[in-house]
Amino acid sequence: MTERVLFKLLVEEKNVGKAINIMTLVGITGFFLHKYRGISLDKFKKLSKKDLENIKKVYEIIDKESNKAVIVGTVVRKEKAKKIEELLKEKLGNEKWTVMKIPILKVKVHRV
């Protein structure tokens, strides 16, 4: 079996369409999307202990201060993952994105 990876691409919400287009350019037709909201460590450190004790306040801060992003994920061969990264550098060179590649040891599909 060829070596495969779980390829996760984290992009800002405004770049989801571009990310999906890049995936389709290398022949990927199946992927999943996961909406994500994140707050930077610098912003998090600025919160007071009192703010963190009030759960409503925490949600309010996350709602106002967090960055909206999407994780686009798929399982691909290692070689294809490299092609995706090359296209990302070319087409999204001036944008913020993060790639995570996790080795796949086994895939088992149970059908009923």
Biopython code that builds the backbone (N, CA, C, O; Angstrom):
import numpy as np
from Bio.PDB.StructureBuilder import StructureBuilder

atoms = [
    (1, "MET", "N", (0.834, -1.185, 0.000)),
    (1, "MET", "CA", (0.000, 0.000, 0.000)),
    (1, "MET", "C", (0.881, 1.252, 0.000)),
    (1, "MET", "O", (1.857, 1.333, 0.745)),
    (2, "THR", "N", (0.529, 2.217, -0.835)),
    (2, "THR", "CA", (1.307, 3.452, -0.871)),
    (2, "THR", "C", (1.060, 4.254, 0.392)),
    (2, "THR", "O", (-0.003, 4.174, 1.008)),
    (3, "GLU", "N", (2.067, 5.027, 0.761)),
    (3, "GLU", "CA", (1.962, 5.801, 1.991)),
    (3, "GLU", "C", (0.992, 6.961, 1.816)),
    (3, "GLU", "O", (1.106, 7.741, 0.870)),
    (4, "ARG", "N", (0.050, 7.068, 2.723)),
    (4, "ARG", "CA", (-0.960, 8.128, 2.665)),
    (4, "ARG", "C", (-0.914, 8.961, 3.937)),
    (4, "ARG", "O", (-0.442, 8.517, 4.983)),
    (5, "VAL", "N", (-1.416, 10.178, 3.813)),
    (5, "VAL", "CA", (-1.473, 11.084, 4.960)),
    (5, "VAL", "C", (-2.849, 11.719, 5.043)),
    (5, "VAL", "O", (-3.532, 11.904, 4.036)),
    (6, "LEU", "N", (-3.237, 12.048, 6.259)),
    (6, "LEU", "CA", (-4.412, 12.872, 6.469)),
    (6, "LEU", "C", (-3.910, 14.297, 6.308)),
    (6, "LEU", "O", (-3.144, 14.794, 7.134)),
    (7, "PHE", "N", (-4.343, 14.941, 5.251)),
    (7, "PHE", "CA", (-3.883, 16.284, 4.899)),
    (7, "PHE", "C", (-4.924, 17.279, 5.389)),
    (7, "PHE", "O", (-6.068, 17.269, 4.934)),
    (8, "LYS", "N", (-4.524, 18.129, 6.310)),
    (8, "LYS", "CA", (-5.434, 19.149, 6.838)),
    (8, "LYS", "C", (-4.869, 20.523, 6.506)),
    (8, "LYS", "O", (-3.725, 20.842, 6.829)),
    (9, "LEU", "N", (-5.692, 21.315, 5.862)),
    (9, "LEU", "CA", (-5.308, 22.665, 5.485)),
    (9, "LEU", "C", (-6.179, 23.650, 6.250)),
    (9, "LEU", "O", (-7.402, 23.639, 6.115)),
    (10, "LEU", "N", (-5.557, 24.489, 7.042)),
    (10, "LEU", "CA", (-6.262, 25.498, 7.819)),
    (10, "LEU", "C", (-6.121, 26.828, 7.085)),
    (10, "LEU", "O", (-5.012, 27.339, 6.929)),
    (11, "VAL", "N", (-7.257, 27.396, 6.629)),
    (11, "VAL", "CA", (-7.247, 28.665, 5.903)),
    (11, "VAL", "C", (-8.272, 29.617, 6.501)),
    (11, "VAL", "O", (-9.223, 29.200, 7.161)),
    (12, "GLU", "N", (-8.057, 30.895, 6.257)),
    (12, "GLU", "CA", (-9.053, 31.871, 6.673)),
    (12, "GLU", "C", (-10.326, 31.622, 5.879)),
    (12, "GLU", "O", (-10.282, 31.152, 4.742)),
    (13, "GLU", "N", (-11.451, 31.940, 6.487)),
    (13, "GLU", "CA", (-12.750, 31.654, 5.890)),
    (13, "GLU", "C", (-12.880, 32.234, 4.476)),
    (13, "GLU", "O", (-13.509, 31.619, 3.615)),
    (14, "LYS", "N", (-12.299, 33.395, 4.234)),
    (14, "LYS", "CA", (-12.406, 34.046, 2.929)),
    (14, "LYS", "C", (-11.680, 33.281, 1.819)),
    (14, "LYS", "O", (-11.928, 33.531, 0.639)),
    (15, "ASN", "N", (-10.789, 32.353, 2.180)),
    (15, "ASN", "CA", (-9.995, 31.623, 1.193)),
    (15, "ASN", "C", (-10.416, 30.169, 0.990)),
    (15, "ASN", "O", (-9.689, 29.399, 0.362)),
    (16, "VAL", "N", (-11.570, 29.787, 1.508)),
    (16, "VAL", "CA", (-12.022, 28.398, 1.383)),
    (16, "VAL", "C", (-12.199, 28.003, -0.082)),
    (16, "VAL", "O", (-11.775, 26.923, -0.491)),
    (17, "GLY", "N", (-12.818, 28.868, -0.861)),
    (17, "GLY", "CA", (-13.025, 28.569, -2.284)),
    (17, "GLY", "C", (-11.712, 28.350, -3.014)),
    (17, "GLY", "O", (-11.594, 27.420, -3.812)),
    (18, "LYS", "N", (-10.720, 29.198, -2.748)),
    (18, "LYS", "CA", (-9.403, 29.054, -3.371)),
    (18, "LYS", "C", (-8.754, 27.737, -2.953)),
    (18, "LYS", "O", (-8.142, 27.054, -3.774)),
    (19, "ALA", "N", (-8.886, 27.386, -1.687)),
    (19, "ALA", "CA", (-8.300, 26.143, -1.179)),
    (19, "ALA", "C", (-8.923, 24.928, -1.858)),
    (19, "ALA", "O", (-8.215, 23.999, -2.246)),
    (20, "ILE", "N", (-10.245, 24.935, -2.002)),
    (20, "ILE", "CA", (-10.934, 23.824, -2.655)),
    (20, "ILE", "C", (-10.528, 23.736, -4.130)),
    (20, "ILE", "O", (-10.344, 22.642, -4.663)),
    (21, "ASN", "N", (-10.391, 24.883, -4.779)),
    (21, "ASN", "CA", (-9.936, 24.888, -6.175)),
    (21, "ASN", "C", (-8.552, 24.266, -6.314)),
    (21, "ASN", "O", (-8.298, 23.514, -7.255)),
    (22, "ILE", "N", (-7.664, 24.576, -5.386)),
    (22, "ILE", "CA", (-6.316, 23.995, -5.408)),
    (22, "ILE", "C", (-6.394, 22.479, -5.268)),
    (22, "ILE", "O", (-5.694, 21.748, -5.967)),
    (23, "MET", "N", (-7.250, 22.011, -4.360)),
    (23, "MET", "CA", (-7.415, 20.565, -4.174)),
    (23, "MET", "C", (-7.898, 19.911, -5.464)),
    (23, "MET", "O", (-7.402, 18.852, -5.847)),
    (24, "THR", "N", (-8.861, 20.535, -6.133)),
    (24, "THR", "CA", (-9.405, 19.930, -7.356)),
    (24, "THR", "C", (-8.378, 19.954, -8.496)),
    (24, "THR", "O", (-8.419, 19.095, -9.377)),
    (25, "LEU", "N", (-7.465, 20.922, -8.488)),
    (25, "LEU", "CA", (-6.426, 20.982, -9.523)),
    (25, "LEU", "C", (-5.518, 19.752, -9.506)),
    (25, "LEU", "O", (-4.983, 19.359, -10.543)),
    (26, "VAL", "N", (-5.346, 19.150, -8.336)),
    (26, "VAL", "CA", (-4.508, 17.947, -8.243)),
    (26, "VAL", "C", (-5.340, 16.665, -8.239)),
    (26, "VAL", "O", (-4.816, 15.577, -8.001)),
    (27, "GLY", "N", (-6.645, 16.804, -8.506)),
    (27, "GLY", "CA", (-7.492, 15.627, -8.658)),
    (27, "GLY", "C", (-8.231, 15.168, -7.419)),
    (27, "GLY", "O", (-8.775, 14.063, -7.403)),
    (28, "ILE", "N", (-8.265, 15.984, -6.383)),
    (28, "ILE", "CA", (-8.973, 15.613, -5.157)),
    (28, "ILE", "C", (-10.454, 15.943, -5.341)),
    (28, "ILE", "O", (-10.806, 17.072, -5.684)),
    (29, "THR", "N", (-11.306, 14.968, -5.114)),
    (29, "THR", "CA", (-12.745, 15.209, -5.256)),
    (29, "THR", "C", (-13.500, 14.972, -3.950)),
    (29, "THR", "O", (-14.684, 15.294, -3.854)),
    (30, "GLY", "N", (-12.836, 14.421, -2.964)),
    (30, "GLY", "CA", (-13.481, 14.158, -1.678)),
    (30, "GLY", "C", (-12.703, 14.805, -0.548)),
    (30, "GLY", "O", (-11.503, 14.576, -0.401)),
    (31, "PHE", "N", (-13.371, 15.593, 0.233)),
    (31, "PHE", "CA", (-12.732, 16.254, 1.372)),
    (31, "PHE", "C", (-13.799, 16.631, 2.381)),
    (31, "PHE", "O", (-14.992, 16.574, 2.083)),
    (32, "PHE", "N", (-13.370, 17.015, 3.574)),
    (32, "PHE", "CA", (-14.311, 17.483, 4.587)),
    (32, "PHE", "C", (-13.940, 18.897, 5.000)),
    (32, "PHE", "O", (-12.783, 19.307, 4.901)),
    (33, "LEU", "N", (-14.932, 19.628, 5.459)),
    (33, "LEU", "CA", (-14.725, 20.991, 5.936)),
    (33, "LEU", "C", (-15.140, 21.066, 7.399)),
    (33, "LEU", "O", (-16.146, 20.487, 7.806)),
    (34, "HIS", "N", (-14.362, 21.775, 8.161)),
    (34, "HIS", "CA", (-14.673, 21.960, 9.577)),
    (34, "HIS", "C", (-14.479, 23.435, 9.907)),
    (34, "HIS", "O", (-13.367, 23.954, 9.806)),
    (35, "LYS", "N", (-15.557, 24.114, 10.301)),
    (35, "LYS", "CA", (-15.442, 25.518, 10.686)),
    (35, "LYS", "C", (-14.688, 25.622, 12.006)),
    (35, "LYS", "O", (-14.818, 24.767, 12.882)),
    (36, "TYR", "N", (-13.911, 26.667, 12.131)),
    (36, "TYR", "CA", (-13.022, 26.811, 13.266)),
    (36, "TYR", "C", (-12.984, 28.277, 13.686)),
    (36, "TYR", "O", (-13.045, 29.171, 12.842)),
    (37, "ARG", "N", (-12.886, 28.515, 14.962)),
    (37, "ARG", "CA", (-12.675, 29.860, 15.478)),
    (37, "ARG", "C", (-11.511, 29.795, 16.450)),
    (37, "ARG", "O", (-11.494, 28.974, 17.368)),
    (38, "GLY", "N", (-10.564, 30.649, 16.243)),
    (38, "GLY", "CA", (-9.388, 30.622, 17.097)),
    (38, "GLY", "C", (-9.021, 31.997, 17.609)),
    (38, "GLY", "O", (-9.304, 33.019, 16.983)),
    (39, "ILE", "N", (-8.389, 31.993, 18.755)),
    (39, "ILE", "CA", (-7.932, 33.249, 19.341)),
    (39, "ILE", "C", (-6.431, 33.100, 19.606)),
    (39, "ILE", "O", (-5.983, 32.083, 20.136)),
    (40, "SER", "N", (-5.682, 34.102, 19.240)),
    (40, "SER", "CA", (-4.229, 34.008, 19.374)),
    (40, "SER", "C", (-3.827, 34.007, 20.852)),
    (40, "SER", "O", (-4.552, 34.501, 21.715)),
    (41, "LEU", "N", (-2.670, 33.447, 21.108)),
    (41, "LEU", "CA", (-2.160, 33.379, 22.473)),
    (41, "LEU", "C", (-1.970, 34.781, 23.043)),
    (41, "LEU", "O", (-2.232, 35.010, 24.224)),
    (42, "ASP", "N", (-1.515, 35.721, 22.213)),
    (42, "ASP", "CA", (-1.321, 37.096, 22.680)),
    (42, "ASP", "C", (-2.628, 37.710, 23.170)),
    (42, "ASP", "O", (-2.665, 38.350, 24.220)),
    (43, "LYS", "N", (-3.698, 37.511, 22.404)),
    (43, "LYS", "CA", (-5.002, 38.038, 22.810)),
    (43, "LYS", "C", (-5.507, 37.330, 24.058)),
    (43, "LYS", "O", (-6.097, 37.951, 24.942)),
    (44, "PHE", "N", (-5.267, 36.014, 24.121)),
    (44, "PHE", "CA", (-5.726, 35.233, 25.262)),
    (44, "PHE", "C", (-5.016, 35.681, 26.544)),
    (44, "PHE", "O", (-5.638, 35.760, 27.604)),
    (45, "LYS", "N", (-3.730, 35.972, 26.447)),
    (45, "LYS", "CA", (-2.959, 36.389, 27.620)),
    (45, "LYS", "C", (-3.438, 37.717, 28.192)),
    (45, "LYS", "O", (-3.252, 37.995, 29.377)),
    (46, "LYS", "N", (-4.052, 38.531, 27.349)),
    (46, "LYS", "CA", (-4.531, 39.846, 27.794)),
    (46, "LYS", "C", (-5.797, 39.748, 28.644)),
    (46, "LYS", "O", (-6.183, 40.719, 29.296)),
    (47, "LEU", "N", (-6.440, 38.590, 28.640)),
    (47, "LEU", "CA", (-7.659, 38.421, 29.432)),
    (47, "LEU", "C", (-7.322, 38.363, 30.913)),
    (47, "LEU", "O", (-6.335, 37.751, 31.323)),
    (48, "SER", "N", (-8.146, 39.002, 31.690)),
    (48, "SER", "CA", (-7.920, 38.976, 33.136)),
    (48, "SER", "C", (-8.494, 37.689, 33.721)),
    (48, "SER", "O", (-9.316, 37.018, 33.098)),
    (49, "LYS", "N", (-8.044, 37.359, 34.929)),
    (49, "LYS", "CA", (-8.544, 36.165, 35.609)),
    (49, "LYS", "C", (-10.048, 36.296, 35.851)),
    (49, "LYS", "O", (-10.783, 35.311, 35.782)),
    (50, "LYS", "N", (-10.494, 37.510, 36.133)),
    (50, "LYS", "CA", (-11.913, 37.759, 36.364)),
    (50, "LYS", "C", (-12.727, 37.471, 35.101)),
    (50, "LYS", "O", (-13.812, 36.893, 35.173)),
    (51, "ASP", "N", (-12.192, 37.882, 33.932)),
    (51, "ASP", "CA", (-12.868, 37.607, 32.657)),
    (51, "ASP", "C", (-13.011, 36.105, 32.424)),
    (51, "ASP", "O", (-14.050, 35.638, 31.959)),
    (52, "LEU", "N", (-11.968, 35.362, 32.748)),
    (52, "LEU", "CA", (-11.966, 33.920, 32.509)),
    (52, "LEU", "C", (-12.903, 33.151, 33.436)),
    (52, "LEU", "O", (-13.313, 32.034, 33.118)),
    (53, "GLU", "N", (-13.238, 33.732, 34.559)),
    (53, "GLU", "CA", (-14.139, 33.071, 35.505)),
    (53, "GLU", "C", (-15.605, 33.222, 35.113)),
    (53, "GLU", "O", (-16.463, 32.491, 35.608)),
    (54, "ASN", "N", (-15.888, 34.168, 34.228)),
    (54, "ASN", "CA", (-17.261, 34.415, 33.786)),
    (54, "ASN", "C", (-17.429, 33.796, 32.388)),
    (54, "ASN", "O", (-16.940, 34.354, 31.405)),
    (55, "ILE", "N", (-18.106, 32.663, 32.296)),
    (55, "ILE", "CA", (-18.216, 31.929, 31.039)),
    (55, "ILE", "C", (-18.898, 32.753, 29.949)),
    (55, "ILE", "O", (-18.523, 32.666, 28.779)),
    (56, "LYS", "N", (-19.903, 33.557, 30.329)),
    (56, "LYS", "CA", (-20.567, 34.410, 29.333)),
    (56, "LYS", "C", (-19.583, 35.423, 28.748)),
    (56, "LYS", "O", (-19.604, 35.710, 27.551)),
    (57, "LYS", "N", (-18.733, 35.950, 29.603)),
    (57, "LYS", "CA", (-17.720, 36.918, 29.171)),
    (57, "LYS", "C", (-16.707, 36.243, 28.229)),
    (57, "LYS", "O", (-16.281, 36.837, 27.239)),
    (58, "VAL", "N", (-16.334, 35.015, 28.544)),
    (58, "VAL", "CA", (-15.385, 34.274, 27.701)),
    (58, "VAL", "C", (-15.969, 34.085, 26.306)),
    (58, "VAL", "O", (-15.290, 34.334, 25.310)),
    (59, "TYR", "N", (-17.232, 33.646, 26.228)),
    (59, "TYR", "CA", (-17.884, 33.465, 24.919)),
    (59, "TYR", "C", (-17.979, 34.794, 24.161)),
    (59, "TYR", "O", (-17.786, 34.847, 22.947)),
    (60, "GLU", "N", (-18.276, 35.845, 24.890)),
    (60, "GLU", "CA", (-18.377, 37.169, 24.287)),
    (60, "GLU", "C", (-17.029, 37.592, 23.690)),
    (60, "GLU", "O", (-16.974, 38.109, 22.574)),
    (61, "ILE", "N", (-15.953, 37.369, 24.433)),
    (61, "ILE", "CA", (-14.605, 37.733, 23.972)),
    (61, "ILE", "C", (-14.221, 36.894, 22.756)),
    (61, "ILE", "O", (-13.684, 37.416, 21.779)),
    (62, "ILE", "N", (-14.497, 35.601, 22.822)),
    (62, "ILE", "CA", (-14.182, 34.721, 21.688)),
    (62, "ILE", "C", (-14.969, 35.157, 20.455)),
    (62, "ILE", "O", (-14.437, 35.166, 19.345)),
    (63, "ASP", "N", (-16.227, 35.515, 20.650)),
    (63, "ASP", "CA", (-17.060, 35.949, 19.530)),
    (63, "ASP", "C", (-16.492, 37.213, 18.875)),
    (63, "ASP", "O", (-16.487, 37.331, 17.650)),
    (64, "LYS", "N", (-16.016, 38.154, 19.693)),
    (64, "LYS", "CA", (-15.505, 39.429, 19.164)),
    (64, "LYS", "C", (-14.068, 39.333, 18.658)),
    (64, "LYS", "O", (-13.736, 39.925, 17.632)),
    (65, "GLU", "N", (-13.221, 38.602, 19.360)),
    (65, "GLU", "CA", (-11.784, 38.622, 19.095)),
    (65, "GLU", "C", (-11.248, 37.469, 18.242)),
    (65, "GLU", "O", (-10.117, 37.531, 17.760)),
    (66, "SER", "N", (-12.046, 36.429, 18.057)),
    (66, "SER", "CA", (-11.514, 35.242, 17.381)),
    (66, "SER", "C", (-11.434, 35.427, 15.870)),
    (66, "SER", "O", (-12.137, 36.249, 15.283)),
    (67, "ASN", "N", (-10.562, 34.642, 15.266)),
    (67, "ASN", "CA", (-10.414, 34.612, 13.811)),
    (67, "ASN", "C", (-11.241, 33.457, 13.277)),
    (67, "ASN", "O", (-11.225, 32.361, 13.838)),
    (68, "LYS", "N", (-11.965, 33.703, 12.189)),
    (68, "LYS", "CA", (-12.767, 32.654, 11.578)),
    (68, "LYS", "C", (-11.912, 31.945, 10.540)),
    (68, "LYS", "O", (-11.278, 32.579, 9.696)),
    (69, "ALA", "N", (-11.905, 30.618, 10.617)),
    (69, "ALA", "CA", (-11.115, 29.822, 9.688)),
    (69, "ALA", "C", (-11.852, 28.519, 9.392)),
    (69, "ALA", "O", (-12.867, 28.205, 10.013)),
    (70, "VAL", "N", (-11.320, 27.775, 8.437)),
    (70, "VAL", "CA", (-11.902, 26.496, 8.053)),
    (70, "VAL", "C", (-10.763, 25.502, 7.876)),
    (70, "VAL", "O", (-9.709, 25.837, 7.337)),
    (71, "ILE", "N", (-10.990, 24.276, 8.337)),
    (71, "ILE", "CA", (-10.044, 23.192, 8.080)),
    (71, "ILE", "C", (-10.607, 22.388, 6.917)),
    (71, "ILE", "O", (-11.730, 21.888, 6.976)),
    (72, "VAL", "N", (-9.808, 22.272, 5.857)),
    (72, "VAL", "CA", (-10.163, 21.445, 4.707)),
    (72, "VAL", "C", (-9.310, 20.194, 4.829)),
    (72, "VAL", "O", (-8.082, 20.283, 4.841)),
    (73, "GLY", "N", (-9.942, 19.029, 4.920)),
    (73, "GLY", "CA", (-9.192, 17.800, 5.135)),
    (73, "GLY", "C", (-9.484, 16.748, 4.089)),
    (73, "GLY", "O", (-10.584, 16.681, 3.539)),
    (74, "THR", "N", (-8.481, 15.927, 3.822)),
    (74, "THR", "CA", (-8.626, 14.810, 2.895)),
    (74, "THR", "C", (-7.495, 13.819, 3.150)),
    (74, "THR", "O", (-6.510, 14.148, 3.812)),
    (75, "VAL", "N", (-7.639, 12.615, 2.627)),
    (75, "VAL", "CA", (-6.574, 11.616, 2.715)),
    (75, "VAL", "C", (-5.963, 11.486, 1.328)),
    (75, "VAL", "O", (-6.667, 11.230, 0.351)),
    (76, "VAL", "N", (-4.639, 11.666, 1.246)),
    (76, "VAL", "CA", (-3.937, 11.630, -0.047)),
    (76, "VAL", "C", (-2.607, 10.899, 0.073)),
    (76, "VAL", "O", (-2.102, 10.676, 1.173)),
    (77, "ARG", "N", (-2.047, 10.528, -1.081)),
    (77, "ARG", "CA", (-0.689, 9.989, -1.107)),
    (77, "ARG", "C", (0.283, 11.117, -0.775)),
    (77, "ARG", "O", (-0.001, 12.290, -1.018)),
    (78, "LYS", "N", (1.436, 10.744, -0.216)),
    (78, "LYS", "CA", (2.438, 11.740, 0.170)),
    (78, "LYS", "C", (2.836, 12.637, -1.001)),
    (78, "LYS", "O", (3.011, 13.844, -0.832)),
    (79, "GLU", "N", (2.977, 12.042, -2.190)),
    (79, "GLU", "CA", (3.392, 12.798, -3.372)),
    (79, "GLU", "C", (2.362, 13.878, -3.715)),
    (79, "GLU", "O", (2.719, 15.001, -4.073)),
    (80, "LYS", "N", (1.087, 13.522, -3.601)),
    (80, "LYS", "CA", (0.024, 14.476, -3.911)),
    (80, "LYS", "C", (-0.006, 15.598, -2.872)),
    (80, "LYS", "O", (-0.308, 16.745, -3.201)),
    (81, "ALA", "N", (0.306, 15.265, -1.629)),
    (81, "ALA", "CA", (0.360, 16.279, -0.573)),
    (81, "ALA", "C", (1.425, 17.324, -0.911)),
    (81, "ALA", "O", (1.223, 18.516, -0.677)),
    (82, "LYS", "N", (2.557, 16.879, -1.461)),
    (82, "LYS", "CA", (3.618, 17.808, -1.853)),
    (82, "LYS", "C", (3.141, 18.727, -2.975)),
    (82, "LYS", "O", (3.440, 19.921, -2.970)),
    (83, "LYS", "N", (2.402, 18.176, -3.936)),
    (83, "LYS", "CA", (1.867, 18.984, -5.038)),
    (83, "LYS", "C", (0.897, 20.045, -4.516)),
    (83, "LYS", "O", (0.900, 21.186, -4.977)),
    (84, "ILE", "N", (0.069, 19.648, -3.547)),
    (84, "ILE", "CA", (-0.876, 20.606, -2.962)),
    (84, "ILE", "C", (-0.108, 21.755, -2.300)),
    (84, "ILE", "O", (-0.456, 22.925, -2.467)),
    (85, "GLU", "N", (0.933, 21.406, -1.554)),
    (85, "GLU", "CA", (1.729, 22.437, -0.882)),
    (85, "GLU", "C", (2.377, 23.389, -1.883)),
    (85, "GLU", "O", (2.416, 24.597, -1.653)),
    (86, "GLU", "N", (2.886, 22.849, -2.994)),
    (86, "GLU", "CA", (3.497, 23.695, -4.030)),
    (86, "GLU", "C", (2.471, 24.673, -4.598)),
    (86, "GLU", "O", (2.763, 25.854, -4.783)),
    (87, "LEU", "N", (1.266, 24.168, -4.873)),
    (87, "LEU", "CA", (0.208, 25.039, -5.397)),
    (87, "LEU", "C", (-0.232, 26.082, -4.374)),
    (87, "LEU", "O", (-0.546, 27.216, -4.736)),
    (88, "LEU", "N", (-0.255, 25.706, -3.107)),
    (88, "LEU", "CA", (-0.607, 26.662, -2.051)),
    (88, "LEU", "C", (0.393, 27.817, -2.034)),
    (88, "LEU", "O", (0.005, 28.982, -1.942)),
    (89, "LYS", "N", (1.687, 27.485, -2.126)),
    (89, "LYS", "CA", (2.726, 28.522, -2.141)),
    (89, "LYS", "C", (2.554, 29.438, -3.347)),
    (89, "LYS", "O", (2.749, 30.650, -3.254)),
    (90, "GLU", "N", (2.189, 28.847, -4.468)),
    (90, "GLU", "CA", (2.028, 29.613, -5.702)),
    (90, "GLU", "C", (0.766, 30.477, -5.683)),
    (90, "GLU", "O", (0.818, 31.668, -5.993)),
    (91, "LYS", "N", (-0.369, 29.871, -5.317)),
    (91, "LYS", "CA", (-1.666, 30.547, -5.449)),
    (91, "LYS", "C", (-2.102, 31.308, -4.198)),
    (91, "LYS", "O", (-2.865, 32.269, -4.290)),
    (92, "LEU", "N", (-1.620, 30.882, -3.033)),
    (92, "LEU", "CA", (-1.986, 31.566, -1.778)),
    (92, "LEU", "C", (-0.744, 32.081, -1.062)),
    (92, "LEU", "O", (-0.694, 32.123, 0.168)),
    (93, "GLY", "N", (0.250, 32.469, -1.840)),
    (93, "GLY", "CA", (1.527, 32.901, -1.277)),
    (93, "GLY", "C", (1.436, 34.059, -0.309)),
    (93, "GLY", "O", (2.210, 34.130, 0.645)),
    (94, "ASN", "N", (0.494, 34.977, -0.540)),
    (94, "ASN", "CA", (0.372, 36.154, 0.315)),
    (94, "ASN", "C", (-0.713, 36.021, 1.374)),
    (94, "ASN", "O", (-1.064, 36.995, 2.041)),
    (95, "GLU", "N", (-1.238, 34.823, 1.523)),
    (95, "GLU", "CA", (-2.308, 34.584, 2.491)),
    (95, "GLU", "C", (-1.786, 33.729, 3.646)),
    (95, "GLU", "O", (-0.734, 33.097, 3.550)),
    (96, "LYS", "N", (-2.546, 33.728, 4.729)),
    (96, "LYS", "CA", (-2.191, 32.938, 5.917)),
    (96, "LYS", "C", (-2.818, 31.549, 5.792)),
    (96, "LYS", "O", (-4.028, 31.429, 5.599)),
    (97, "TRP", "N", (-1.997, 30.497, 5.903)),
    (97, "TRP", "CA", (-2.510, 29.129, 5.885)),
    (97, "TRP", "C", (-1.540, 28.222, 6.625)),
    (97, "TRP", "O", (-0.360, 28.535, 6.778)),
    (98, "THR", "N", (-2.069, 27.082, 7.082)),
    (98, "THR", "CA", (-1.275, 26.098, 7.821)),
    (98, "THR", "C", (-1.608, 24.715, 7.290)),
    (98, "THR", "O", (-2.774, 24.400, 7.054)),
    (99, "VAL", "N", (-0.578, 23.884, 7.102)),
    (99, "VAL", "CA", (-0.766, 22.509, 6.644)),
    (99, "VAL", "C", (-0.350, 21.558, 7.757)),
    (99, "VAL", "O", (0.681, 21.744, 8.404)),
    (100, "MET", "N", (-1.177, 20.533, 7.966)),
    (100, "MET", "CA", (-0.841, 19.451, 8.888)),
    (100, "MET", "C", (-0.941, 18.143, 8.110)),
    (100, "MET", "O", (-1.948, 17.881, 7.452)),
    (101, "LYS", "N", (0.105, 17.325, 8.188)),
    (101, "LYS", "CA", (0.086, 16.016, 7.521)),
    (101, "LYS", "C", (0.289, 14.947, 8.581)),
    (101, "LYS", "O", (1.304, 14.922, 9.277)),
    (102, "ILE", "N", (-0.693, 14.067, 8.689)),
    (102, "ILE", "CA", (-0.672, 13.028, 9.714)),
    (102, "ILE", "C", (-0.630, 11.674, 9.018)),
    (102, "ILE", "O", (-1.529, 11.369, 8.234)),
    (103, "PRO", "N", (0.389, 10.849, 9.278)),
    (103, "PRO", "CA", (0.483, 9.539, 8.612)),
    (103, "PRO", "C", (-0.724, 8.651, 8.929)),
    (103, "PRO", "O", (-1.196, 8.598, 10.064)),
    (104, "ILE", "N", (-1.203, 7.965, 7.907)),
    (104, "ILE", "CA", (-2.311, 7.022, 8.058)),
    (104, "ILE", "C", (-1.711, 5.623, 8.178)),
    (104, "ILE", "O", (-1.029, 5.155, 7.266)),
    (105, "LEU", "N", (-1.964, 4.967, 9.291)),
    (105, "LEU", "CA", (-1.433, 3.625, 9.507)),
    (105, "LEU", "C", (-2.386, 2.549, 9.011)),
    (105, "LEU", "O", (-1.964, 1.488, 8.550)),
    (106, "LYS", "N", (-3.685, 2.840, 9.114)),
    (106, "LYS", "CA", (-4.670, 1.841, 8.725)),
    (106, "LYS", "C", (-6.000, 2.529, 8.450)),
    (106, "LYS", "O", (-6.368, 3.498, 9.114)),
    (107, "VAL", "N", (-6.706, 2.010, 7.465)),
    (107, "VAL", "CA", (-8.062, 2.465, 7.196)),
    (107, "VAL", "C", (-8.949, 1.232, 7.161)),
    (107, "VAL", "O", (-8.680, 0.287, 6.421)),
    (108, "LYS", "N", (-9.993, 1.245, 7.954)),
    (108, "LYS", "CA", (-10.923, 0.121, 7.979)),
    (108, "LYS", "C", (-12.331, 0.676, 7.820)),
    (108, "LYS", "O", (-12.778, 1.508, 8.609)),
    (109, "VAL", "N", (-13.015, 0.207, 6.797)),
    (109, "VAL", "CA", (-14.378, 0.659, 6.536)),
    (109, "VAL", "C", (-15.329, -0.479, 6.893)),
    (109, "VAL", "O", (-15.193, -1.598, 6.397)),
    (110, "HIS", "N", (-16.281, -0.182, 7.749)),
    (110, "HIS", "CA", (-17.276, -1.179, 8.149)),
    (110, "HIS", "C", (-18.586, -0.845, 7.452)),
    (110, "HIS", "O", (-19.144, 0.237, 7.634)),
    (111, "ARG", "N", (-19.057, -1.768, 6.670)),
    (111, "ARG", "CA", (-20.334, -1.561, 5.974)),
    (111, "ARG", "C", (-21.368, -2.516, 6.525)),
    (111, "ARG", "O", (-21.083, -3.688, 6.770)),
    (112, "VAL", "N", (-22.544, -2.017, 6.712)),
    (112, "VAL", "CA", (-23.633, -2.817, 7.265)),
    (112, "VAL", "C", (-24.533, -3.288, 6.153)),
    (112, "VAL", "O", (-25.518, -3.981, 6.407)),
]
sb = StructureBuilder()
sb.init_structure("model")
sb.init_model(0)
sb.init_chain("A")
sb.init_seg("    ")
for serial, (resi, resn, name, xyz) in enumerate(atoms, 1):
    if name == "N":
        sb.init_residue(resn, " ", resi, " ")
    sb.init_atom(name, np.array(xyz, "f"), 0.0, 1.0, " ", f" {name:<3s}", serial, name[0])
structure = sb.get_structure()
